[in-house]
Amino acid sequence: MLLPSSLASLSATADVLRRAGCVFAEDEAALLHEAAASPEELALLVGRRTGGLPLEHVLGWAEFCGRRFAVDAGVFVPRRRTEFLVRHAVALAPDPAVVVDLCCGSGALGAVLAGALDRVELHACDVEPAAVRCARRNLGGLGVVHEGDLFGPLPERLLGRVDVLLANVPYVPSADVELLPAEARVHEPRVALDGGGDGLDVMRRVAADAPRWLAPGGSLLVEASERQRDAAVEVLRGAGLSARVVVCEELYATVVIGTAGTRDPVGRGRVPNPGGQD
Ligand SMILES: C[S@@+](CC[C@H](N)C(=O)[O-])C[C@H]1O[C@@H](n2cnc3c(N)ncnc32)[C@H](O)[C@@H]1O
C-alpha cells in the first residue's frame, strides 16, 4: 500500500507511476492530483492505476474530441483514433440529420456528432447494460439510448431514414485479443473487443442490414485496422454500398465509408453509386 507521503508532489507521483510502467507518467500524475480531494484519495487512485486499471476508469472519464465523457468500469474507453471517424461523419451529415450510433459504448461518438449539428435526431444502441447506462448519462437529452443487439432495438420508423450510421464495432480478431495490452484485455469487456475469426463478423452483420436503414445517399462509417482495410471494403461493397477508405497516419486510423445509392428519379428504387466505389 502506498503511503500518502510518497505522493506529496507531482514529481513524486510521476515517479511512482513511471516505475509501474505508465508511459505518460507526468500527465497522469497531474490528472490524478486534480481528481483527488485528499492525500488518502490520491493514494487510492494511484494504487488503482499502478494496479493496472486504465487511467480513464480510474478518473471516471475519457477525453474525446476535446470533451470529457463519463466512462464507467467495464465500458470501452473511446480511443483518440476514433476522432477521425467522427470528423468524417460531421462532414457527411446533412442538416437536419437522423444519426444512429450502433455499438455506442460510452456514447461519445454520437454525442460529439450531435453537438456539431444544429438539428439532429440521435439514436444510440449497445448490447452491454453498463455501456447503455453510461451512454444515457453522456447523451443526456441529446438522443435516445437503446439496449439490445445491433439494429434490433431501433424503432422501425427509422427504416430508410438514417443519414449517418456510426458503427465502431469490435474488430479485433479473436486470436489477437490475448495480445492486447492488459488495460484492454482485462478491463474492457470481451464483447467490446472480439470481432470473431478475422475480426469482421460484427461489421458483416452491420453492413448486411445497413442498406435497409440508410436514407438514400446515407453513409455507414466503420473503423478497421490497416490490415483489414481491403476485406472491410469488400464487406461494405458486398452489402451493396459504395465504399471508400480514408486514413489518418498520425492517429493510426483507418475508416471505411459506405454510401447508399440515391433514389431513381423514375421511382424504380435505389440507384447504386457509379461503379460501386469511389
Ligand atoms: C469497440 S467498442 C466501441 C464503443 C464506441 N463506439 C467507441 O468507439 O467508443 C464496441 C462496442 O460494441 C458493443 N457491442 C458488441 N457487440 C454488439 C452487438 N451485437 N450489439 C450491440 N452492441 C454490441 C460493445 O458492448 C461495445 O460497447
The ligand as a Gaussian input file, in Angstrom:
#p B3LYP/6-31G(d) Opt

LIG

0 1
 C      -15.091000      -1.200000     -29.891000
 S      -16.357000      -0.810000     -28.748000
 C      -16.774000       0.808000     -29.388000
 C      -17.583000       1.651000     -28.472000
 C      -17.807000       3.065000     -29.016000
 N      -18.429000       3.029000     -30.319000
 C      -16.494000       3.794000     -29.107000
 O      -15.908000       3.908000     -30.186000
 O      -16.020000       4.269000     -28.063000
 C      -17.653000      -1.824000     -29.353000
 C      -18.987000      -1.721000     -28.608000
 O      -19.894000      -2.599000     -29.273000
 C      -20.766000      -3.193000     -28.342000
 N      -21.292000      -4.405000     -28.981000
 C      -20.645000      -5.528000     -29.306000
 N      -21.462000      -6.399000     -29.924000
 C      -22.677000      -5.786000     -30.007000
 C      -23.944000      -6.164000     -30.555000
 N      -24.135000      -7.346000     -31.137000
 N      -24.962000      -5.285000     -30.475000
 C      -24.794000      -4.071000     -29.868000
 N      -23.618000      -3.659000     -29.334000
 C      -22.571000      -4.504000     -29.409000
 C      -19.873000      -3.418000     -27.137000
 O      -20.630000      -3.570000     -25.958000
 C      -19.002000      -2.152000     -27.163000
 O      -19.570000      -1.141000     -26.361000

